[in-house]
Amino acid sequence: MSLFDDPEVEKKELEVQEDSNGKALLVLLAILLPVYFLVRHVAGPDMALTTFMCFAVILVAIGICWDLRAHLWFWGIMLLVMALHVPLVLLVQWPHNWIPGLALLPIGLVDVLIVVKAVRFAEKFMLKSALPDEEA
């Protein structure tokens, strides 16, 4: 801590960050719960849980890459990712019994990692192609 650091400012910044994390969690639940109940009503609880997990993974990946939200190509990639998850939900035979969340966590983490890496890979190409236009 230097002479010019104000502990009150750091404390306020930490409170703002904690507050925004809470708001993000509430927004995430506000988006996911209606989707869960809709799919549960239409297709049953097994498919609802799978849809909930896939949608949660996509929303977490969007949150990680939130700095790219202003780019149209980012949202195009997210739509493609959602489209690629549809066969996962519809075609894979998921167990009819209860699966603990810790068993599904590695699958979700790998899914988030793949989505984020794909977005960052596309970012390299999209931003590289956008640089010459800005310099001209």
N, C-alpha and C positions, 0 to 999 in steps of 0.2 A: 504494500500500500504506500503510495507516494504522499508527499506533503499536500498535494492539491486534490486528492481524492476525497470526495464527500461521502461519508458512510450513509447519510440520509438519502442521497440520490441513488446509490446502489441498492438500498433497501426498497425504494419506490419502484425501480426498474424490475427487481425480482418479483414484487407484488403484481406488477402489470403482466409479467410473463406468466405467473401462476394463474392469474385471472383469465388470460387469453387461452391457456391450456384447458381450463374448465369450460370456457365458452365453446371451444372447438369440440370437446367431448359431447356437450349438449347438442350441438349442431349435428354431429355424427349420429347420435342416437335419434334425433328428430328426423333424420333422413332414412336411417335403417329400419326403425320400428314399423313405419307404415308399409315398407316394402316386405318386411317379414310377414306381417299379418295378411297382406294381400295375397302373397304367394301361398301362405298356409291355408287360406280360405279356398283358393283356386286349385292347388295341386297337392296339398297335404303337408304335414309337419316335417317329413324327411327332406323334401325338396326345398321347403322354406328355410331350414337350417343351412343347407348347402348354398342356396342363393344368398342368404344373409352373410355367410362367410366370404363368398366370392366378392360380393359388393363391398364388404368391409375392407377387404384386401385392396380393392381398387381405390377406395376412398383414402386409405392410409397412403398408398402410393401417390395419389394426387396431392395429399398434404405434404409429403416429403418433397415433391417437385413443384410446390406452390409458386416458386419464383418464376416459373415458366408460364403461368396462367394467362399472360397477355398475348401469347403466341397461338395463332390458330392451329398450327401443326400439332401443338401439344394436345389440344382437345380432340383432334383427329386421331392421334395415337391412342388416347384414352377410349374413344369410341371403338377403335379396332380391338383394344384389349378387352372391352366389354363383350364385343361380338365373339371373340375367341373363348370367352368363359361360358358362353351359352351352351356349346356342346359338352363342356365339362359338367354343367348342371343337368342337362337333359339326357345324355347318353351314358354316363358313368353310373353303375349300380351302387348306390350308397347303402351302407348297412341300415337295417331297420331298427336296430337297437341303439341305445344311448352310447355316445362316444365322448370320453372326457375331453375338455378343451385343451389340456396339455398334449394329448395325442394329435390333435389337429394343428397345434401351434407351429411345429416344424414345417408342415405343408404350407401354411399361410405365410410364414417368413420367407420360404423359398420363392413363393409366388410374388410377394412384395419385392424381393430382391431382383427377380427376373424383370418385372415391370419397370422398376426404377432404372435398372441398367439399360433396358431398351430405350427408355426416354432419354437418358444421358447420352447414349450412343447416337440417337437421332439428333440430339441437341448439337453435338459436335459438327455434324454435317449441315444442319440448318443454319447455325450461326456462322459457320465458315463461308457458306454461300451468300449470306446476308452482308458480310463485311465489305466486299467490293462495291456494292450498291451504295452504302453509306459514305464511302470515301469519295465517290465520284461527284 
